[in-house]
Amino acid sequence: MSNLDRIDYYPDDDRFKSWAFGAGIDAYVIDTGINPDHSDFEGRVLPGWHASRFSDSEDSQGHGTHVASILGGVLCGTAKDVTLIPVKVCGTTGCSTSDILEGLNWIKSRVQQNKRLSVINISLSGPYSSTYNDGVYAVLDAGIPVVVSAGIDDKGDACNKSPASVQGALTVGATQRDDYLASFSNIGSCVDIYAPGKSIRGADYANNNGYISFRGTSTASPHVAGAVAGLLQVLRDAGFYSQPSVNVVDDVNFLINRFAEKGTVKGLPSEDNNNVMLQTTCLTS
């Protein structure tokens, strides 16, 4: 998996190495649901939550299963031991902002009750909405790191999108294999970090043992969310944190940026100061 090999500390050797794969960490995937029976998940998918217009949290479109696989799949993921929790807000006819907000509120309530260290991935993008952004700020204030996609407007300004414009969320743009900016990726001051996003292999929702490749900032974001899950495990096991707090969000965001590669993304405008590429140095031995 060249995309995973690209982001670890070691030279390219077609393997992804890490000392932490998110064991005991919850990863919430706000998307189209997840196929819990896919072999890439090894039974680590919980029932989760679904908007009232759906009958369950299983995937009927494919996007969410693919995203979850990049985040937490045993073959395709950066956090191979994480617990995956689908939050189904989108279907074949699209997504509803009100459903997304309801899903965010469900996550916040659940985490406040169980006090488990958690991360949220939102591989969705829409026009700027202060109401949408406020829902994301609420979960950040509850101590839950949030990773979001920058959007795919062919080098458009991510600050014009929600939730990409949320300050405090980790907004992720996409690169291709040679570290060039992917032509479809949004850019700008609201993009915090870049990760592989072109021809990314992940689980096929329609085949429990099948895989398929997609592209987009939607596939870049879960690389970072998985790295956050691994980092949360490291911080917990080292005794720094045992439950969510605003300090958890601040420290995770700082460390993800601190250990990222600087200045390696090619094709960004010279005035773009956020030339930062995900690297899991802080997770590798």
C-alpha positions in Angstrom: 0.0 0.0 0.0 2.1 2.9 -1.3 -0.1 5.5 0.3 0.5 4.1 3.8 4.2 3.5 3.1 4.5 7.2 2.1 3.4 8.5 5.5 5.4 6.4 7.9 8.9 7.4 9.1 10.8 4.7 7.3 12.1 4.7 3.8 9.7 3.4 1.1 9.6 -0.4 1.6 6.0 -1.2 0.8 5.1 -1.6 4.4 3.4 0.6 7.0 5.0 0.6 10.4 3.7 2.0 13.7 3.9 1.3 17.3 0.2 2.3 17.8 -2.8 1.3 15.8 -5.5 2.9 17.9 -6.3 0.0 20.3 -9.0 1.1 22.7 -9.8 4.3 20.8 -13.2 5.0 19.2 -13.3 6.5 15.6 -16.6 7.9 14.5 -17.1 8.0 10.8 -19.8 10.6 9.7 -20.7 9.3 6.3 -22.9 6.9 4.4 -22.5 4.1 7.0 -20.2 1.1 7.1 -20.5 -2.4 6.0 -19.6 -4.2 9.3 -19.1 -7.6 7.6 -16.2 -6.6 5.4 -13.1 -8.6 6.2 -10.9 -5.5 6.4 -12.6 -4.5 9.7 -12.2 -7.9 11.5 -15.4 -7.3 13.5 -14.4 -3.9 15.0 -17.4 -2.0 13.7 -20.1 -1.2 16.3 -23.8 -0.5 15.4 -23.4 3.2 15.7 -26.2 5.7 14.9 -28.3 6.5 11.8 -30.5 9.4 10.9 -34.2 8.7 11.1 -34.6 8.4 7.3 -32.5 5.3 7.3 -33.3 1.9 8.8 -29.8 1.1 10.1 -26.2 2.3 10.0 -25.0 -0.1 7.3 -23.7 1.3 4.0 -25.9 1.5 1.0 -23.7 3.7 -1.2 -20.0 2.8 -0.6 -18.3 6.0 0.4 -18.4 5.4 4.2 -17.1 1.9 4.0 -14.2 3.0 1.8 -13.3 5.9 4.1 -13.6 3.7 7.3 -11.2 1.2 5.6 -8.5 3.9 5.1 -9.0 5.0 8.7 -9.2 1.6 10.4 -8.9 -1.3 8.1 -6.4 -4.1 8.9 -5.1 -4.0 5.3 -5.9 -0.5 4.1 -5.9 1.6 7.4 -3.6 3.7 9.4 -5.3 2.6 12.7 -5.6 -1.2 12.4 -6.9 -1.8 15.9 -9.3 1.1 16.3 -13.0 0.7 17.1 -15.1 2.0 14.2 -18.5 3.6 14.8 -20.6 4.6 11.8 -22.7 7.7 12.0 -24.9 7.4 8.9 -26.1 10.8 7.7 -25.8 10.3 3.9 -27.4 8.0 1.4 -27.8 7.6 -2.3 -29.6 10.9 -2.5 -27.0 12.9 -0.6 -26.6 14.3 2.9 -28.6 16.5 5.2 -27.0 19.2 7.4 -29.7 18.7 10.0 -28.8 14.9 10.1 -25.1 15.8 10.4 -25.8 18.1 13.3 -27.9 15.4 15.0 -25.2 12.9 14.5 -22.6 15.2 16.0 -24.8 15.8 19.0 -25.2 12.0 19.4 -21.4 11.6 19.3 -20.9 14.3 21.9 -23.4 12.8 24.3 -22.0 9.3 23.9 -18.4 10.4 24.5 -19.4 12.6 27.5 -21.1 9.5 28.9 -18.4 6.8 28.3 -15.4 9.2 28.5 -13.4 7.2 25.9 -10.7 8.9 23.9 -12.2 9.4 20.4 -11.7 10.9 17.0 -14.3 12.0 14.4 -13.7 11.8 10.6 -15.9 13.9 8.3 -15.1 13.2 4.7 -17.9 15.5 3.5 -17.8 19.0 2.0 -20.4 21.6 1.3 -20.9 25.4 1.1 -19.9 27.5 4.1 -22.4 27.2 6.9 -22.0 28.8 10.3 -24.7 26.4 11.7 -22.8 23.4 10.4 -19.5 24.8 11.8 -21.0 25.4 15.2 -21.9 21.8 15.4 -18.3 20.8 14.9 -17.1 23.4 17.4 -19.4 21.8 20.0 -17.7 18.4 19.7 -14.2 20.0 19.7 -15.2 21.8 22.9 -16.2 18.4 24.3 -12.6 17.2 23.8 -13.0 15.2 20.6 -10.5 15.8 17.8 -12.1 16.2 14.4 -10.6 15.6 11.0 -12.3 16.8 7.9 -11.7 16.9 4.1 -10.8 20.1 2.4 -13.1 19.6 -0.6 -12.6 19.0 -4.3 -13.1 22.3 -6.2 -9.9 22.1 -8.2 -7.7 24.3 -6.0 -10.6 26.3 -4.6 -10.4 28.0 -1.2 -11.2 25.5 1.6 -12.2 28.5 3.8 -15.4 28.7 1.6 -16.4 25.2 2.6 -17.9 23.5 5.7 -16.7 21.9 7.7 -13.3 22.6 6.2 -13.4 26.2 7.5 -13.7 25.1 11.1 -10.7 26.4 13.1 -9.5 23.7 15.4 -10.5 20.8 13.2 -7.7 19.2 11.1 -8.6 20.1 7.5 -6.9 17.7 5.0 -6.0 18.3 1.4 -4.9 15.6 -1.0 -1.7 14.8 -2.8 -0.9 12.2 -5.4 1.9 9.6 -5.2 4.8 11.8 -6.3 3.9 14.4 -3.6 2.3 16.8 -6.1 -0.8 18.5 -5.0 -3.8 16.6 -6.4 -5.4 18.7 -9.1 -8.9 18.3 -7.5 -7.9 19.3 -4.0 -8.9 22.5 -2.3 -6.1 24.6 -0.8 -5.7 27.8 1.2 -5.1 28.9 4.8 -7.8 26.6 6.2 -6.0 23.5 5.0 -3.9 22.3 7.9 -2.2 19.2 6.4 -2.0 17.1 3.2 -2.2 13.3 2.8 -2.4 10.9 -0.1 -5.7 11.1 -1.9 -5.4 9.7 -5.4 -5.9 6.1 -6.4 -6.4 5.1 -2.7 -7.4 1.5 -2.2 -10.1 0.7 0.4 -12.9 -1.7 1.2 -15.7 -2.3 -1.3 -19.0 -2.1 0.5 -20.7 -4.5 -2.0 -18.1 -7.3 -1.6 -17.1 -8.4 1.9 -13.7 -9.4 0.6 -13.3 -6.9 -2.2 -11.4 -3.7 -2.6 -11.7 -0.6 -4.8 -9.8 2.6 -5.4 -11.2 6.1 -5.1 -9.7 9.5 -5.1 -10.5 12.8 -3.3 -9.9 14.7 -0.1 -12.4 12.2 1.3 -9.7 9.6 1.0 -7.0 11.9 2.4 -8.8 12.8 5.6 -9.0 9.3 7.1 -5.3 8.8 6.8 -5.0 11.7 9.3 -7.9 10.5 11.4 -6.2 7.1 11.7 -2.9 8.8 12.7 -4.8 10.7 15.4 -6.3 7.5 16.7 -2.8 6.0 17.0 -1.5 9.1 18.7 -4.4 9.1 21.2 -3.4 5.5 22.1 0.2 6.6 22.6 -0.8 9.6 24.8 -3.2 7.3 26.9 -0.7 4.5 27.3 2.0 7.0 28.4 -0.3 8.3 31.1 -0.9 11.8 29.6 -4.7 11.4 29.1 -7.3 9.0 30.1 -10.4 10.8 28.9 -11.4 13.6 26.5 -10.6 17.2 27.2 -9.9 20.4 25.3 -6.2 19.9 26.0 -6.4 16.5 24.2 -7.6 18.3 21.0 -4.9 21.0 21.3 -2.1 18.5 21.9 -3.2 16.2 19.1 -3.4 19.0 16.6 0.0 20.3 17.7 1.7 16.9 17.5 0.3 16.0 14.2 1.6 19.3 12.8 4.9 19.1 14.7 6.0 15.8 13.2 4.6 16.4 9.7 7.0 16.9 6.8 7.3 20.6 5.9 7.7 21.9 2.4 7.4 18.7 0.6 4.0 19.2 -1.2 4.8 20.2 -4.8 2.5 22.5 -6.9 1.1 24.7 -4.1 1.1 28.4 -4.7 4.2 30.1 -3.3 2.1 32.2 -0.9 0.5 29.1 0.7 2.2 28.7 4.1 0.5 25.4 5.0 2.8 23.1 3.0 2.6 20.3 5.5 2.5 16.5 4.7 1.3 13.9 7.1 4.0 11.7 8.6 3.6 9.3 11.5 7.1 9.9 12.9 5.6 10.4 16.4 4.0 6.9 16.2 6.9 5.0 14.9 9.6 3.3 17.0 
